[in-house]
Amino acid sequence: MSRRVLALVVAFTLLGTGVAHAQEATFVVTLDNLVPGVPQSDTFTITLDRDAEFDSLIWIDRTGTLGEADTVVSLCDSDGPCNGGATPPGTRITAGDVDVTVTVTLAPDATAAATGRIEGRLVFVGVDEVPDLPFTGANVMSLTAWGVALICVGSFIVALARREDEAEDGQ
């Protein structure tokens, strides 16, 4: 009996929960011969599968003089004009090719002709009308409902087991 109960609990748990991921794009930029106080840029293209909102930029690694440099990341899709400044979180980006410009400015007291490397991850989340790109985070109401249901089922099974034990003891 307990094996069947365990199998049911595992099955309900696996059916009720899922892992949600955002769409991400990792990039690496290496810049040489940097001059203090002079902005230097590198532009590359990423492809978004669906319309999304820019959520965040995560720095994975910043080495050399770029670790302390002022860094601005600008995203430009095919639908809108590029402002050249940092793209704020929540900006809607259209599916397709997206130009990413990373602009680095060394501090005035940095070493001239310096080299550096930065690696980052751009995170995008789906917009409401695009259900194929999952949201990040947990669906708390769904998890709560499943938790309450599993507690009820477990309590019912314990009650049945106690009745069986009492019935066996009474014979």
Z-matrix of the N, CA and C atoms (Angstrom, degrees):
N
C 1 1.459
C 2 1.532 1 111.00
N 3 1.343 2 117.68 1 -43.90
C 4 1.463 3 119.91 2 -175.89
C 5 1.527 4 111.48 3 -67.37
N 6 1.331 5 118.86 4 -29.66
C 7 1.462 6 121.22 5 177.82
C 8 1.520 7 110.74 6 -67.54
N 9 1.337 8 117.03 7 -40.18
C 10 1.470 9 120.33 8 177.77
C 11 1.522 10 110.68 9 -64.56
N 12 1.308 11 116.36 10 -39.68
C 13 1.466 12 120.89 11 179.42
C 14 1.519 13 110.08 12 -64.48
N 15 1.325 14 117.19 13 -45.09
C 16 1.451 15 121.11 14 178.97
C 17 1.532 16 110.93 15 -61.70
N 18 1.319 17 117.03 16 -41.53
C 19 1.465 18 120.80 17 178.37
C 20 1.527 19 110.78 18 -62.98
N 21 1.332 20 118.04 19 -40.53
C 22 1.469 21 121.13 20 178.15
C 23 1.518 22 111.73 21 -65.71
N 24 1.324 23 117.47 22 -42.46
C 25 1.457 24 120.90 23 179.79
C 26 1.526 25 110.70 24 -63.06
N 27 1.334 26 116.77 25 -44.30
C 28 1.469 27 120.30 26 178.61
C 29 1.526 28 110.15 27 -63.49
N 30 1.319 29 117.96 28 -43.48
C 31 1.468 30 120.90 29 -179.65
C 32 1.525 31 110.88 30 -62.11
N 33 1.322 32 118.37 31 -46.11
C 34 1.464 33 120.77 32 179.84
C 35 1.531 34 111.02 33 -64.20
N 36 1.313 35 117.21 34 -38.44
C 37 1.461 36 120.41 35 179.56
C 38 1.520 37 110.93 36 -65.16
N 39 1.324 38 117.04 37 -44.33
C 40 1.464 39 120.05 38 -179.65
C 41 1.520 40 111.87 39 -67.86
N 42 1.314 41 118.29 40 -35.27
C 43 1.461 42 120.97 41 178.57
C 44 1.521 43 112.19 42 -70.95
N 45 1.318 44 117.04 43 -31.64
C 46 1.461 45 119.88 44 -173.08
C 47 1.507 46 115.90 45 -88.04
N 48 1.309 47 118.09 46 -16.06
C 49 1.453 48 118.80 47 -177.16
C 50 1.512 49 109.62 48 -124.09
N 51 1.303 50 115.80 49 150.52
C 52 1.450 51 121.36 50 177.56
C 53 1.513 52 109.04 51 -144.47
N 54 1.310 53 116.13 52 165.91
C 55 1.452 54 121.54 53 178.92
C 56 1.513 55 108.18 54 -101.02
N 57 1.319 56 117.05 55 126.18
C 58 1.460 57 121.27 56 179.37
C 59 1.519 58 109.19 57 -107.67
N 60 1.325 59 116.10 58 135.12
C 61 1.459 60 121.34 59 179.72
C 62 1.517 61 109.31 60 -125.36
N 63 1.275 62 115.44 61 150.13
C 64 1.454 63 121.48 62 173.10
C 65 1.522 64 108.22 63 -90.54
N 66 1.322 65 116.30 64 162.66
C 67 1.459 66 119.74 65 174.17
C 68 1.513 67 107.85 66 -82.31
N 69 1.325 68 116.29 67 131.32
C 70 1.456 69 121.21 68 -175.58
C 71 1.516 70 110.32 69 -128.00
N 72 1.317 71 115.38 70 153.93
C 73 1.463 72 121.95 71 174.94
C 74 1.518 73 108.24 72 -136.82
N 75 1.322 74 116.68 73 121.07
C 76 1.455 75 122.23 74 179.51
C 77 1.527 76 109.11 75 -96.87
N 78 1.325 77 116.66 76 142.07
C 79 1.462 78 120.33 77 -179.25
C 80 1.524 79 110.35 78 -139.82
N 81 1.339 80 114.78 79 157.07
C 82 1.457 81 122.73 80 176.14
C 83 1.524 82 107.62 81 -132.13
N 84 1.326 83 116.98 82 130.27
C 85 1.463 84 122.34 83 177.62
C 86 1.520 85 107.83 84 -126.38
N 87 1.347 86 115.94 85 128.30
C 88 1.455 87 122.13 86 175.12
C 89 1.522 88 107.74 87 -120.09
N 90 1.326 89 116.14 88 125.82
C 91 1.464 90 120.74 89 -179.09
C 92 1.530 91 109.23 90 -122.06
N 93 1.332 92 114.65 91 136.62
C 94 1.464 93 121.59 92 -179.91
C 95 1.523 94 110.22 93 -116.40
N 96 1.322 95 115.96 94 162.23
C 97 1.463 96 123.10 95 174.74
C 98 1.532 97 112.49 96 54.14
N 99 1.301 98 115.84 97 45.28
C 100 1.458 99 120.77 98 178.79
C 101 1.525 100 110.61 99 -73.65
N 102 1.317 101 115.82 100 143.32
C 103 1.463 102 121.90 101 179.01
C 104 1.525 103 107.74 102 -114.53
N 105 1.320 104 118.13 103 129.83
C 106 1.468 105 120.39 104 179.96
C 107 1.525 106 111.83 105 -55.60
N 108 1.331 107 115.63 106 134.07
C 109 1.462 108 121.70 107 176.83
C 110 1.516 109 115.15 108 79.31
N 111 1.326 110 119.00 109 -4.70
C 112 1.471 111 122.21 110 -178.64
C 113 1.534 112 108.52 111 -108.92
N 114 1.346 113 118.13 112 119.46
C 115 1.465 114 120.25 113 179.42
C 116 1.535 115 111.26 114 -65.43
N 117 1.322 116 115.62 115 139.86
C 118 1.460 117 121.63 116 174.77
C 119 1.519 118 107.43 117 -133.03
N 120 1.348 119 116.88 118 135.58
C 121 1.462 120 121.33 119 -173.25
C 122 1.514 121 112.26 120 -122.37
N 123 1.318 122 114.03 121 156.42
C 124 1.457 123 122.71 122 170.85
C 125 1.522 124 106.28 123 -135.07
N 126 1.340 125 116.36 124 132.95
C 127 1.463 126 121.23 125 -179.42
C 128 1.517 127 109.36 126 -120.01
N 129 1.322 128 115.40 127 137.07
C 130 1.465 129 121.77 128 176.95
C 131 1.524 130 107.62 129 -144.26
N 132 1.328 131 116.71 130 170.92
C 133 1.465 132 121.71 131 -175.41
C 134 1.522 133 110.07 132 -118.76
N 135 1.336 134 115.17 133 136.80
C 136 1.462 135 121.96 134 170.98
C 137 1.527 136 107.09 135 -118.60
N 138 1.314 137 117.60 136 165.55
C 139 1.461 138 121.27 137 179.32
C 140 1.524 139 109.36 138 -123.61
N 141 1.329 140 115.59 139 126.58
C 142 1.465 141 121.54 140 174.70
C 143 1.522 142 108.68 141 -96.73
N 144 1.325 143 116.08 142 134.29
C 145 1.464 144 120.88 143 179.41
C 146 1.522 145 112.33 144 -73.75
N 147 1.309 146 117.26 145 -30.32
C 148 1.472 147 122.99 146 -176.20
C 149 1.528 148 109.74 147 -139.71
N 150 1.334 149 116.05 148 163.10
C 151 1.459 150 120.22 149 170.97
C 152 1.527 151 107.66 150 -60.80
N 153 1.313 152 115.78 151 140.55
C 154 1.463 153 119.65 152 -176.60
C 155 1.513 154 109.72 153 -154.35
N 156 1.326 155 115.33 154 170.25
C 157 1.456 156 122.04 155 172.11
C 158 1.518 157 107.99 156 -108.65
N 159 1.339 158 114.67 157 139.21
C 160 1.460 159 119.56 158 174.88
C 161 1.522 160 107.21 159 -68.57
N 162 1.334 161 116.50 160 125.06
C 163 1.454 162 120.62 161 -176.34
C 164 1.526 163 112.03 162 -101.50
N 165 1.334 164 116.51 163 -51.16
C 166 1.464 165 117.91 164 -176.13
C 167 1.517 166 111.57 165 -163.26
N 168 1.313 167 113.91 166 164.96
C 169 1.456 168 123.27 167 173.69
C 170 1.514 169 106.69 168 -120.66
N 171 1.325 170 116.13 169 126.15
C 172 1.455 171 121.36 170 -179.39
C 173 1.518 172 107.77 171 -115.76
N 174 1.325 173 116.90 172 123.51
C 175 1.459 174 120.24 173 177.00
C 176 1.513 175 108.18 174 -82.24
N 177 1.320 176 116.23 175 123.55
C 178 1.456 177 121.65 176 178.46
C 179 1.528 178 109.83 177 -90.64
N 180 1.342 179 115.91 178 -43.86
C 181 1.464 180 120.30 179 -177.81
C 182 1.522 181 108.92 180 -154.78
N 183 1.310 182 116.42 181 133.67
C 184 1.476 183 122.50 182 174.77
C 185 1.516 184 107.12 183 -133.98
N 186 1.334 185 116.57 184 109.87
C 187 1.459 186 120.20 185 -175.35
C 188 1.519 187 110.66 186 -118.30
N 189 1.324 188 115.12 187 168.85
C 190 1.456 189 120.50 188 -179.20
C 191 1.519 190 110.07 189 65.78
N 192 1.303 191 115.84 190 -153.33
C 193 1.460 192 119.98 191 -178.75
C 194 1.522 193 112.13 192 -71.99
N 195 1.338 194 118.23 193 -13.25
C 196 1.468 195 119.93 194 179.56
C 197 1.527 196 112.14 195 -72.69
N 198 1.312 197 116.96 196 -13.71
C 199 1.457 198 119.98 197 177.17
C 200 1.517 199 112.50 198 -63.06
N 201 1.331 200 116.91 199 -30.11
C 202 1.459 201 121.72 200 -178.63
C 203 1.528 202 112.74 201 -109.13
N 204 1.321 203 117.82 202 0.21
C 205 1.464 204 121.39 203 -175.46
C 206 1.520 205 112.02 204 -76.84
N 207 1.331 206 115.59 205 155.72
C 208 1.462 207 121.83 206 173.25
C 209 1.525 208 106.76 207 -77.90
N 210 1.342 209 117.66 208 119.84
C 211 1.460 210 122.20 209 -174.66
C 212 1.525 211 109.78 210 -122.43
N 213 1.341 212 115.49 211 130.24
C 214 1.465 213 122.20 212 179.30
C 215 1.520 214 108.26 213 -123.20
N 216 1.343 215 116.87 214 131.69
C 217 1.462 216 121.78 215 177.53
C 218 1.514 217 108.16 216 -114.15
N 219 1.344 218 115.45 217 126.25
C 220 1.459 219 122.45 218 -178.70
C 221 1.523 220 109.53 219 -121.00
N 222 1.339 221 116.59 220 132.68
C 223 1.464 222 122.64 221 179.10
C 224 1.521 223 109.13 222 -109.49
N 225 1.332 224 116.58 223 137.47
C 226 1.458 225 121.26 224 -178.80
C 227 1.524 226 109.13 225 -136.92
N 228 1.345 227 116.63 226 112.86
C 229 1.461 228 119.65 227 177.07
C 230 1.529 229 110.08 228 -96.84
N 231 1.325 230 116.71 229 -178.55
C 232 1.469 231 120.68 230 -175.21
C 233 1.522 232 113.27 231 -76.96
N 234 1.341 233 117.75 232 -11.11
C 235 1.470 234 120.07 233 -175.32
C 236 1.523 235 115.41 234 -91.95
N 237 1.309 236 117.77 235 -19.77
C 238 1.461 237 116.71 236 -172.53
C 239 1.504 238 113.54 237 -135.87
N 240 1.321 239 115.34 238 162.70
C 241 1.464 240 118.87 239 176.43
C 242 1.529 241 110.18 240 -72.38
N 243 1.306 242 115.82 241 146.90
C 244 1.466 243 120.56 242 178.17
C 245 1.520 244 108.42 243 -90.28
N 246 1.325 245 115.64 244 130.90
C 247 1.458 246 118.81 245 -178.33
C 248 1.519 247 112.94 246 -89.07
N 249 1.337 248 117.63 247 -12.18
C 250 1.461 249 120.28 248 178.52
C 251 1.512 250 114.00 249 81.70
N 252 1.317 251 118.39 250 -13.71
C 253 1.462 252 120.88 251 178.31
C 254 1.511 253 110.49 252 -92.91
N 255 1.313 254 115.23 253 -176.99
C 256 1.461 255 120.45 254 179.21
C 257 1.528 256 109.89 255 -65.34
N 258 1.316 257 116.78 256 136.31
C 259 1.462 258 121.44 257 178.25
C 260 1.522 259 108.31 258 -80.98
N 261 1.347 260 117.25 259 120.49
C 262 1.468 261 118.82 260 -178.57
C 263 1.532 262 111.69 261 -76.95
N 264 1.335 263 117.04 262 150.22
C 265 1.465 264 119.89 263 174.67
C 266 1.530 265 110.01 264 -57.80
N 267 1.324 266 115.76 265 145.59
C 268 1.462 267 121.40 266 -178.42
C 269 1.518 268 113.02 267 94.14
N 270 1.328 269 117.97 268 -5.68
C 271 1.461 270 121.07 269 178.58
C 272 1.521 271 109.14 270 -70.72
N 273 1.326 272 116.39 271 129.00
C 274 1.462 273 120.85 272 179.64
C 275 1.526 274 109.43 273 -77.92
N 276 1.336 275 115.05 274 132.70
C 277 1.453 276 122.56 275 -179.29
C 278 1.532 277 107.74 276 -121.82
N 279 1.336 278 115.99 277 130.20
C 280 1.457 279 121.48 278 -178.44
C 281 1.526 280 110.61 279 -79.21
N 282 1.335 281 116.22 280 145.03
C 283 1.458 282 121.56 281 178.72
C 284 1.524 283 110.50 282 -58.13
N 285 1.324 284 115.21 283 149.49
C 286 1.460 285 121.11 284 179.64
C 287 1.511 286 110.20 285 117.71
N 288 1.336 287 114.88 286 -156.71
C 289 1.458 288 120.22 287 -178.93
C 290 1.528 289 111.13 288 -74.04
N 291 1.321 290 115.74 289 134.67
C 292 1.463 291 123.16 290 179.22
C 293 1.523 292 107.33 291 -126.50
N 294 1.334 293 116.62 292 123.61
C 295 1.461 294 121.31 293 175.99
C 296 1.526 295 108.68 294 -81.72
N 297 1.314 296 115.84 295 128.16
C 298 1.463 297 122.28 296 178.52
C 299 1.523 298 107.28 297 -113.67
N 300 1.331 299 115.34 298 122.47
C 301 1.465 300 120.10 299 178.18
C 302 1.520 301 108.54 300 -114.32
N 303 1.326 302 115.90 301 123.37
C 304 1.454 303 122.53 302 177.38
C 305 1.529 304 106.66 303 -107.53
N 306 1.331 305 116.36 304 116.84
C 307 1.457 306 121.80 305 -179.23
C 308 1.524 307 109.11 306 -112.34
N 309 1.319 308 115.60 307 128.15
C 310 1.460 309 121.68 308 -176.40
C 311 1.525 310 108.85 309 -120.89
N 312 1.334 311 115.66 310 134.21
C 313 1.460 312 121.22 311 175.23
C 314 1.527 313 107.99 312 -127.64
N 315 1.328 314 115.12 313 119.91
C 316 1.468 315 119.74 314 177.95
C 317 1.521 316 110.31 315 -74.66
N 318 1.310 317 115.09 316 152.07
C 319 1.462 318 120.69 317 174.98
C 320 1.527 319 108.75 318 -64.72
N 321 1.341 320 117.28 319 150.66
C 322 1.470 321 120.28 320 -178.91
C 323 1.522 322 114.86 321 -57.36
N 324 1.335 323 117.94 322 -26.11
C 325 1.463 324 119.92 323 -178.72
C 326 1.535 325 113.21 324 -94.95
N 327 1.343 326 117.80 325 9.69
C 328 1.463 327 121.55 326 179.40
C 329 1.532 328 110.64 327 -75.76
N 330 1.317 329 115.99 328 164.21
C 331 1.464 330 122.02 329 179.92
C 332 1.522 331 110.33 330 -75.88
N 333 1.329 332 117.56 331 131.82
C 334 1.465 333 121.53 332 177.56
C 335 1.522 334 109.75 333 -69.93
N 336 1.340 335 115.72 334 156.31
C 337 1.471 336 123.64 335 179.47
C 338 1.526 337 111.06 336 61.57
N 339 1.299 338 116.66 337 27.79
C 340 1.454 339 121.26 338 -179.15
C 341 1.531 340 110.11 339 -78.43
N 342 1.312 341 114.66 340 159.06
C 343 1.456 342 121.85 341 178.41
C 344 1.521 343 107.93 342 -123.93
N 345 1.312 344 115.24 343 147.59
C 346 1.450 345 118.90 344 177.43
C 347 1.504 346 111.47 345 -156.45
N 348 1.325 347 114.57 346 163.75
C 349 1.463 348 121.43 347 -179.15
C 350 1.517 349 107.93 348 -136.39
N 351 1.324 350 115.67 349 136.69
C 352 1.463 351 120.29 350 174.15
C 353 1.525 352 108.82 351 -129.65
N 354 1.321 353 114.55 352 143.47
C 355 1.459 354 121.13 353 176.15
C 356 1.521 355 106.88 354 -128.90
N 357 1.314 356 115.69 355 132.08
C 358 1.460 357 119.81 356 -178.62
C 359 1.510 358 111.83 357 -141.01
N 360 1.324 359 114.60 358 171.91
C 361 1.463 360 121.42 359 178.04
C 362 1.518 361 108.20 360 -132.53
N 363 1.327 362 115.78 361 125.49
C 364 1.457 363 122.31 362 174.90
C 365 1.519 364 107.72 363 -93.65
N 366 1.324 365 116.69 364 132.50
C 367 1.459 366 121.19 365 -178.45
C 368 1.527 367 108.87 366 -116.13
N 369 1.333 368 115.82 367 130.20
C 370 1.458 369 122.73 368 179.92
C 371 1.519 370 108.77 369 -123.00
N 372 1.338 371 116.84 370 143.73
C 373 1.463 372 121.41 371 175.40
C 374 1.518 373 108.68 372 -120.74
N 375 1.327 374 115.34 373 150.50
C 376 1.459 375 120.97 374 -177.17
C 377 1.517 376 112.35 375 -66.97
N 378 1.331 377 115.56 376 151.40
C 379 1.457 378 121.03 377 174.19
C 380 1.520 379 108.12 378 -90.66
N 381 1.333 380 117.87 379 163.70
C 382 1.460 381 122.99 380 -171.90
C 383 1.519 382 114.49 381 -52.64
N 384 1.317 383 117.98 382 -41.63
C 385 1.455 384 119.03 383 -175.53
C 386 1.525 385 113.15 384 -81.81
N 387 1.325 386 118.64 385 6.62
C 388 1.453 387 121.47 386 179.11
C 389 1.526 388 108.26 387 -122.44
N 390 1.341 389 118.14 388 86.39
C 391 1.455 390 119.47 389 -176.79
C 392 1.523 391 114.15 390 -74.04
N 393 1.347 392 119.57 391 -11.79
C 394 1.455 393 121.18 392 -177.98
C 395 1.522 394 113.28 393 -73.02
N 396 1.327 395 117.82 394 -23.01
C 397 1.457 396 121.00 395 177.42
C 398 1.526 397 106.83 396 -97.34
N 399 1.342 398 118.63 397 104.41
C 400 1.462 399 120.66 398 -171.41
C 401 1.524 400 112.81 399 -68.55
N 402 1.333 401 114.01 400 154.73
C 403 1.453 402 121.51 401 176.51
C 404 1.514 403 109.19 402 -75.23
N 405 1.324 404 115.71 403 165.32
C 406 1.465 405 119.10 404 174.24
C 407 1.520 406 107.37 405 -101.03
N 408 1.294 407 116.49 406 149.91
C 409 1.457 408 120.83 407 179.94
C 410 1.518 409 111.05 408 105.24
N 411 1.310 410 115.35 409 -179.72
C 412 1.459 411 121.08 410 -176.86
C 413 1.519 412 110.80 411 -104.40
N 414 1.321 413 116.05 412 148.31
C 415 1.454 414 122.08 413 172.91
C 416 1.530 415 106.08 414 -88.39
N 417 1.315 416 116.19 415 93.33
C 418 1.462 417 122.25 416 -170.63
C 419 1.526 418 111.79 417 -63.19
N 420 1.313 419 118.29 418 -40.39
C 421 1.464 420 120.28 419 -178.83
C 422 1.524 421 111.05 420 -63.13
N 423 1.310 422 117.24 421 -42.44
C 424 1.459 423 120.95 422 179.19
C 425 1.523 424 110.86 423 -64.38
N 426 1.331 425 116.41 424 -44.71
C 427 1.457 426 119.68 425 179.68
C 428 1.525 427 111.41 426 -65.11
N 429 1.316 428 117.54 427 -37.79
C 430 1.465 429 121.35 428 177.97
C 431 1.526 430 110.96 429 -64.45
N 432 1.332 431 116.09 430 -44.36
C 433 1.468 432 120.20 431 179.44
C 434 1.529 433 110.71 432 -61.91
N 435 1.328 434 116.96 433 -43.25
C 436 1.457 435 120.10 434 178.18
C 437 1.530 436 110.70 435 -65.18
N 438 1.305 437 117.77 436 -39.63
C 439 1.456 438 120.80 437 179.08
C 440 1.518 439 112.36 438 -62.12
N 441 1.337 440 116.37 439 -45.10
C 442 1.466 441 120.65 440 178.73
C 443 1.527 442 109.94 441 -64.58
N 444 1.337 443 116.59 442 -42.64
C 445 1.468 444 119.97 443 179.59
C 446 1.527 445 110.97 444 -61.87
N 447 1.324 446 117.51 445 -42.48
C 448 1.457 447 120.36 446 179.96
C 449 1.525 448 112.02 447 -67.28
N 450 1.323 449 117.25 448 -36.23
C 451 1.469 450 120.12 449 176.36
C 452 1.527 451 110.18 450 -64.81
N 453 1.320 452 116.91 451 -41.63
C 454 1.470 453 120.76 452 178.11
C 455 1.526 454 111.12 453 -63.17
N 456 1.327 455 116.95 454 -45.59
C 457 1.462 456 120.74 455 179.14
C 458 1.525 457 109.75 456 -62.53
N 459 1.330 458 117.18 457 -44.02
C 460 1.462 459 120.38 458 178.90
C 461 1.522 460 112.22 459 -62.00
N 462 1.327 461 116.71 460 -41.43
C 463 1.472 462 120.37 461 178.58
C 464 1.528 463 111.03 462 -64.34
N 465 1.311 464 116.16 463 -39.87
C 466 1.468 465 121.14 464 178.50
C 467 1.527 466 110.42 465 -63.46
N 468 1.315 467 117.13 466 -42.22
C 469 1.465 468 121.21 467 -179.27
C 470 1.525 469 110.31 468 -67.21
N 471 1.330 470 117.73 469 -41.18
C 472 1.467 471 120.68 470 177.49
C 473 1.529 472 110.08 471 -62.34
N 474 1.324 473 116.80 472 -42.06
C 475 1.472 474 119.95 473 179.01
C 476 1.530 475 110.77 474 -62.44
N 477 1.338 476 117.24 475 -42.61
C 478 1.469 477 120.39 476 178.04
C 479 1.527 478 111.22 477 -62.90
N 480 1.319 479 116.42 478 -42.56
C 481 1.464 480 120.38 479 -179.71
C 482 1.526 481 110.78 480 -63.62
N 483 1.321 482 117.47 481 -39.26
C 484 1.473 483 120.31 482 179.04
C 485 1.525 484 111.04 483 -66.87
N 486 1.329 485 115.99 484 -39.01
C 487 1.474 486 119.05 485 177.78
C 488 1.525 487 110.70 486 -63.63
N 489 1.353 488 116.40 487 -40.93
C 490 1.463 489 119.37 488 177.74
C 491 1.515 490 110.49 489 -62.87
N 492 1.354 491 117.00 490 -41.93
C 493 1.462 492 120.51 491 179.31
C 494 1.527 493 111.00 492 -64.66
N 495 1.346 494 116.79 493 -41.22
C 496 1.461 495 120.22 494 179.05
C 497 1.510 496 110.99 495 -67.00
N 498 1.338 497 117.07 496 -36.45
C 499 1.463 498 120.79 497 179.01
C 500 1.526 499 109.96 498 -67.26
N 501 1.336 500 117.75 499 -38.96
C 502 1.459 501 120.50 500 178.97
C 503 1.529 502 111.14 501 -69.18
N 504 1.327 503 116.83 502 -37.42
C 505 1.459 504 120.70 503 179.71
C 506 1.515 505 111.12 504 -68.86
N 507 1.331 506 117.34 505 -30.16
C 508 1.453 507 122.09 506 -177.60
C 509 1.512 508 112.94 507 -77.41
N 510 1.327 509 120.71 508 -14.26
C 511 1.467 510 121.90 509 -177.29
C 512 1.475 511 113.03 510 -84.64
